[in-house]
């Protein structure tokens, strides 16, 4: 007897619907994985990557973690990035944050949260760096602005990885984008951050995406 039977029922309905709309889809999918995009997003269950951008299975490579962070010691993320860039030859990496992010909110609070504090430490440091400029904003706007600043910081982090640096060195087309998603309206926003070489990266670093 299956546990969580509703999820298996949902799966049956989903796969039959896909096959009706796209006959032979799963047979084709078995033999190929050729996405052009890598999505680095938050693990929040309200931010479903494929659905947000209307892409089918096989069209979007995805990595998700709390607060969509890029740590240079995170071998999980780095392995995903390396496979995406060097094997799949993806052309675009989208760092996608979302407004109201709980991980970013926790980093802004002056109280301990346990183990997660180690993970979100860089967000905490980013917040402290901008705390004075953010102080004049009302709480919701302050959090949303921090979510945007965090995306910008992670774009810089992705761009500085050895994986991306080596790709640019061999002149492989690869662009890093900074986007933000609104859970309240389902809208995906472009923050105007787009990096495809070191000149653009240095410009973004010098600007520090100031408030």
Secondary structure, DSSP 8 states (H G I E B T S, - for coil): --SSHHHHHHHHHHHHHHHHHSTTHHHHHHT----SEEEEEE--TT--HHHHHT--TTS-EEEEEGGG---TT-HHHHHHHHIIIIIS--SEEEEEEETT-HHHHHHHSSS--TTHHHHTHHHHHHHHHHHHHHTTS-HHHHHHHHHHHHHHHHHHHHHTSHHHHHHHHTT---EEEEEEEETTTTEEEEEEEEE-SHHHHHHHHHHTT--
